[in-house]
């Protein structure tokens, strides 16, 4: 990472008390399955993968994100059960819905056009909304144990997202740095939809 560069990403963060419930589940998994990678970020649904940005130009980043406006002030997000990306990732499944896909795509286009950011998807894979519980440092044998214990468990929640978050890495973990309303009142903002 070049001098002055910081890492950021953009996500939806669930509200309390769901936030705390998911955090507690991540903590239990971290202890029981000897994995702590997922503890380095708050529960979230990634909208734009991590990117590097010159911290001295952070106000430009914030201004351009303030300019983004989605077609709605609220987005309904439903969580339904657990899923996995074998052999390392276990997550809470987010019910796929078109407004969420529209938000991710429109935010990607906005960031590409206005901030010259291109890495919105992981290795060119399609958007698959989820909330990670364990990943990268989860050993394969622990993955199978966790997956066998959790795959048939129920986890059903619905929440309303009214904002998206810019998260910033502090050198150790990711923190929610700033929140932006889904529907901006900025006069100069780009409106989609």
C-alpha positions in Angstrom: 0.0 0.0 0.0 1.5 3.3 -1.1 2.1 6.1 1.5 -1.0 8.0 2.3 -3.2 5.1 0.9 -5.9 3.7 3.1 -8.3 0.8 2.6 -12.0 1.3 2.4 -15.1 -0.6 1.3 -18.8 0.1 1.1 -21.5 -2.0 2.7 -24.9 -2.2 4.4 -24.6 -2.7 8.1 -27.6 -4.2 9.9 -29.1 -2.1 12.7 -29.3 -3.0 16.4 -30.3 -5.4 17.9 -29.6 -7.6 14.9 -26.1 -6.2 14.6 -25.4 -7.4 18.2 -27.0 -10.8 17.6 -24.9 -11.5 14.5 -21.7 -10.2 16.3 -22.4 -12.7 19.1 -22.8 -15.5 16.6 -19.5 -14.6 15.0 -17.8 -14.5 18.4 -19.2 -18.0 19.3 -18.0 -19.3 15.9 -14.6 -17.7 16.4 -14.1 -19.5 19.7 -15.7 -22.8 18.8 -14.0 -23.2 15.4 -10.7 -21.4 16.0 -11.3 -18.7 13.4 -11.1 -14.9 14.0 -10.8 -13.4 10.5 -14.5 -12.5 10.3 -14.2 -10.7 13.7 -12.1 -8.0 12.0 -15.2 -6.4 10.4 -18.7 -5.6 11.7 -21.6 -7.6 10.3 -22.2 -6.3 6.8 -23.4 -6.9 3.2 -20.6 -5.8 0.9 -21.7 -3.4 -1.9 -18.2 -2.5 -3.1 -15.2 -4.6 -2.4 -12.2 -3.1 -0.6 -10.2 -0.4 -2.5 -7.3 1.9 -1.7 -7.7 5.6 -1.7 -5.3 8.5 -0.8 -6.3 9.6 2.7 -5.4 13.2 1.8 -8.2 13.1 -0.8 -10.7 11.5 1.5 -13.1 14.5 1.4 -13.5 13.9 -2.4 -14.4 10.3 -1.7 -16.9 11.4 0.9 -18.4 14.1 -1.4 -18.8 11.7 -4.3 -20.5 9.2 -2.0 -22.8 11.9 -0.7 -23.7 12.7 -4.3 -25.0 9.1 -4.9 -28.7 8.8 -4.7 -30.8 5.6 -4.8 -34.4 5.3 -6.0 -35.7 4.7 -2.5 -35.1 5.9 1.0 -35.4 2.4 2.5 -34.4 -1.1 1.3 -36.0 -4.2 2.9 -33.4 -6.9 3.5 -34.4 -10.4 4.5 -31.9 -12.9 6.0 -32.8 -16.6 5.6 -30.6 -19.4 7.0 -27.0 -20.2 6.3 -24.9 -21.0 3.3 -21.3 -21.5 2.3 -18.6 -21.1 -0.2 -16.6 -24.3 0.4 -14.0 -24.9 1.6 -13.6 -21.9 3.9 -16.6 -19.5 4.0 -19.8 -19.8 6.0 -22.3 -17.0 5.9 -25.8 -15.8 6.6 -27.8 -15.9 3.4 -29.4 -12.7 2.2 -32.6 -13.3 0.2 -31.9 -12.1 -3.3 -34.1 -9.2 -4.3 -34.0 -6.8 -7.3 -33.8 -3.5 -5.3 -30.6 -4.8 -3.5 -29.1 -5.8 -6.8 -30.1 -2.4 -8.3 -28.4 -0.6 -5.4 -25.2 -2.6 -5.8 -25.0 -2.1 -9.6 -25.9 1.6 -9.4 -23.3 2.2 -6.6 -20.7 0.3 -8.7 -21.4 2.5 -11.7 -21.3 5.6 -9.6 -18.0 4.7 -8.1 -16.5 3.7 -11.4 -17.6 6.9 -13.2 -17.0 9.4 -10.4 -14.1 7.8 -8.4 -12.4 5.6 -11.0 -13.0 2.5 -8.8 -13.3 -0.7 -10.7 -13.1 -3.6 -8.2 -16.7 -3.8 -7.1 -16.8 -7.6 -7.5 -14.5 -10.3 -6.2 -12.6 -11.9 -9.0 -15.3 -10.9 -11.5 -17.9 -13.2 -9.7 -21.5 -12.0 -9.7 -22.9 -10.1 -6.7 -24.0 -12.7 -4.1 -25.2 -10.7 -1.0 -24.4 -12.4 2.3 -23.1 -11.7 5.8 -19.8 -13.6 6.5 -19.5 -15.5 9.7 -16.2 -17.3 9.0 -13.8 -17.3 6.1 -10.1 -17.0 5.2 -8.5 -18.5 8.3 -11.2 -21.2 8.8 -9.4 -24.6 8.5 -11.0 -27.1 6.1 -11.8 -29.6 8.9 -13.3 -26.8 11.0 -15.3 -25.6 7.9 -16.9 -29.1 7.7 -17.6 -29.2 11.4 -19.1 -25.7 11.4 -21.1 -26.3 8.2 -22.5 -29.6 9.5 -23.6 -27.9 12.8 -25.1 -24.8 11.2 -26.5 -25.7 7.8 -29.9 -26.8 9.0 -30.3 -24.1 11.8 -32.9 -21.4 11.4 -31.9 -17.7 11.1 -34.7 -15.5 9.8 -34.7 -11.7 10.2 -35.8 -8.8 8.1 -34.5 -5.3 8.5 -34.8 -1.9 6.8 -31.7 -0.3 5.5 -31.9 3.4 5.2 -28.2 4.1 4.6 -25.0 2.5 3.4 -21.7 2.7 5.2 -18.1 3.6 4.2 -15.8 1.3 6.2 -12.2 2.2 6.8 -9.4 -0.1 7.9 -7.4 1.1 10.9 -4.5 -1.3 10.4 -6.1 -4.1 12.4 -9.8 -4.1 11.7 -12.5 -2.5 9.7 -14.7 0.2 11.3 -17.8 1.9 10.1 -16.4 5.3 9.2 -19.3 7.3 7.8 -23.0 6.6 6.9 -24.8 8.0 3.8 -28.6 8.0 3.3 -29.8 5.8 0.4 -31.7 8.7 -1.1 -29.6 11.8 -1.0 -31.1 15.3 -1.1 -27.9 16.7 -2.7 -28.8 19.0 -5.6 -25.7 18.0 -7.5 -26.2 14.3 -6.9 -26.6 11.8 -9.7 -30.0 10.1 -9.5 -30.7 6.7 -10.9 -33.8 4.8 -11.5 
